[in-house]
Amino acid sequence: MPLLTREDELHGYAPDAFAFWRNLAVYFCVFSVVGHWMEIAYCLFMDVCFGIVDDDSLVWDDPLYPFLAYGVGVVVCVVALVPLRERLVAKRRTLAGAGAQFFLIAVAVCLVMELGMGFMLNRPDALGEYPLWDNSELPFNVLGQAWLVNDVALAAVAMLYTWVVYPLCQKLLAKVPLRVMNVLALVVVVGFVALCAVKFS
């Protein structure tokens, strides 16, 4: 039994709907900043437990600095993991079974994404030092770039977003009148572009 009704699809779930892409742009912008706030809380916890977060880490620098990786993360959740959730729920006998399988797949997806980000943005320099993070000394690290502990935590966030936050946001945004929502989306996107221009310059 699919989680989304035809009415839900008309309100922006369907990939061919303008509302889907409009909302996705809003989520990318908003969660690029909210993701940074989430990482601040996570790094505080990890620093207390393991003492592994540098004092000069960008995570502490500016809470309005957009972390685009989280924007990309919500896009991946919506484009790939929401359809996966639907297939698993339809295929599995129990919701718990579908949730467990989804979580394991999400861990693998987060691991691949963390590795990809690392190989693109965190290549070691001539001295072999990583410029952004170094997981090579941690247990359960993968190629010095990814850390399975992070991937489990990110998978839990991805599951929360995919199963709870995204459907709730879609239903809330569907209640906003179309013209108001279009203007609001434009304001968010333009504001985000301006924020990126200031912070990245």
BELZIRA-V799121 format. One record per backbone hydrogen bond with DSSP energy under -1.0 kcal/mol. NH is the residue of the N-H (numbers start at 1). CO is the residue of the C=O. E is the energy in kcal/mol with one decimal. If there is no record, write none. Layout:
# BELZIRA-V799121
nh->{NH/NH}
co->{CO/CO}
e->{E/E}
This chain:
# BELZIRA-V799121
nh->{9/10/11/12/13/14/17/21/22/23/24/25/26/27/28/29/30/31/32/34/35/37/38/39/40/41/42/43/44/45/46/47/48/49/50/51/57/60/65/67/70/72/73/74/75/76/77/78/79/80/81/82/84/85/86/87/88/89/90/91/92/98/99/100/101/102/103/104/105/106/107/108/109/110/111/112/113/114/115/116/117/118/119/120/121/122/125/128/135/138/141/142/145/146/148/151/152/153/154/155/156/157/158/159/160/161/162/163/164/165/166/168/169/170/171/172/173/174/176/181/182/183/184/185/186/187/188/189/190/191/192/193/194/195/196/197/198/199/200}
co->{5/6/7/9/8/9/14/17/18/19/20/21/22/23/24/25/26/27/28/30/31/33/34/35/36/37/38/39/40/41/42/43/44/45/46/47/54/57/62/32/67/68/69/70/71/72/73/74/75/76/76/77/80/81/82/83/84/85/86/87/88/94/95/96/97/98/99/100/101/102/103/104/105/106/107/108/109/110/111/112/113/114/115/116/117/118/129/125/144/135/138/146/142/142/140/147/148/149/150/151/152/153/154/155/156/157/158/159/160/160/161/164/165/166/167/168/169/170/173/177/178/179/180/181/182/183/184/185/186/187/188/189/190/191/192/193/194/195/196}
e->{-2.0/-2.1/-1.0/-1.6/-1.3/-1.2/-2.0/-1.3/-2.7/-2.8/-2.2/-2.0/-1.8/-2.8/-2.5/-2.1/-2.9/-2.8/-1.1/-2.6/-2.0/-1.6/-2.4/-2.3/-2.0/-1.8/-2.4/-3.1/-2.2/-1.9/-2.8/-2.6/-2.0/-2.2/-3.3/-1.1/-1.5/-1.5/-2.1/-2.6/-1.7/-2.8/-2.0/-2.0/-1.7/-2.5/-2.3/-2.4/-3.0/-2.6/-1.5/-2.2/-1.4/-2.8/-2.1/-2.3/-2.7/-2.6/-2.0/-1.9/-3.1/-1.9/-2.6/-2.5/-2.2/-2.4/-2.4/-1.9/-2.2/-2.7/-2.2/-1.8/-2.5/-2.7/-2.3/-2.3/-2.5/-2.7/-2.4/-2.7/-2.8/-2.3/-2.9/-1.7/-3.0/-2.4/-2.5/-2.0/-2.0/-1.5/-1.1/-2.7/-1.5/-2.0/-2.4/-2.0/-2.3/-2.0/-3.1/-2.2/-1.9/-1.9/-2.8/-2.4/-2.3/-2.8/-2.8/-2.6/-2.0/-2.0/-3.5/-1.9/-3.0/-2.7/-2.1/-2.3/-2.9/-1.8/-1.1/-2.9/-2.5/-2.1/-2.8/-2.7/-2.0/-2.5/-2.4/-2.6/-2.7/-2.6/-2.4/-2.5/-2.3/-2.3/-2.8/-2.3/-2.0/-2.9/-2.8}
